[in-house]
Amino acid sequence: METVTLDRFELVGPLGSGADYDVRAAVDRETGAPVVLKRPSPQAVSRQMHGSTEERSTRALEAYERAGQYCDVVPRVIGVTEVAIHDEYFGEDLGQPYSVRAEERAAGIPLVGDPRSRILRVPIGLGQNLFALHPLAQPDTVGDWPVQTQLLDAQEIYANAGYAVLDLGPHNVFYSPGTGRIALVDASALVGHGVERSQGNRGPQDVHDFYVEMVKFYLAPELPPMDAAGYYDPYNQRPVISVEDECDDLIRSFAGAGDELREAATACIGKVRQRGYTAVADFGADLHECLRLITIRNDRMPERPAALEAWRGALHRLSEDHWKRYQFDANTELAALAS
């Protein structure tokens, strides 16, 4: 991995901050390309509690070199700084050393935006609902169910290298409507190569935790909304408590679906609950069967014209100023979908 210095990058502004990472937009002075700089949360750094984040970053870079660099939905890592005090660059007085990772900036919008934007009445669930759960229209060049297909493809690449990537919910996935391409903006929650990841009381995790995410966030038992406002809020954002409990809830959520979809989804979820899949491709085949049945259901629903009108009404909200902060041009990306 190339070692870089921060003076190579011109800071633009903040992009997001969570419990683990702080992300800033910047420009690569050598290439002029937009990049992101990822570092441990300043609050954790100031308390000298960022050691676990640094370890997570190290594991993520190892996985990137084994798998991520061969996966076209993972942003390219440009380089990593030495572990040092970076207070002067960021205009802070933390007084503690840490590393900063530079990556190419992902194109598109987040499938679920920053929850804090809800205060400003931003419909942060548009991406997930419009393009992952209810993609009623797509450009001619985009295949069926592109979000799910690319997530499965990415997971298979990591699986072939001995990893499972977790926490791939819609908050960590960007989507470009014009091309149908996704980008994984955080692929650092990993198991594999001796890393046993536990969260709370859930115990050891494996690729079946990813399968739960796929059903929970990317498979909708309900028909598409008949009103534009039905696309605004994120879907199924309650935290996962355990694979077993989550699968029980998911089976109940499909109880009201049509017979074929209910049977297919219930069988798939039941196998996930038993941790019974031996390969990503086997789960992917069952998930795609559920998606095929949803396509048939949506194509045949009598209210499809009204549903499509609501879908395009929600799509129009992506032309608002909020979305200009991303690598996303609404006029270009939505042209093939707006009529």
Secondary structure, DSSP 8 states (H G I E B T S, - for coil): --B--GGGEEEEEEEEE-SSEEEEEEEETTT--EEEEEEE-HHHHHTT--HHHHHHHHHHHHHHHHTGGG-TTS--EEEE--SB--HHHHT------B--EEEE--BBEESS--GGGGGGT--TTHHIIIIII------TTS-SSHHHHHHHHHHHHHHHTTEEE---SGGGEEEETTTTEEEES----EEETTB--B-TTS-B--HHHHHHHHHHHH--SS---SSGGGGSS-SS-S----HHHHHHHHHHHTTTS-HHHHHHHHHHHHHHHTT--S-HHHHHHHHHHHHHHHHHHHHH-TTHHHHHHHHHHHHGGGGSGGGGGSB--HHHHTTTT--
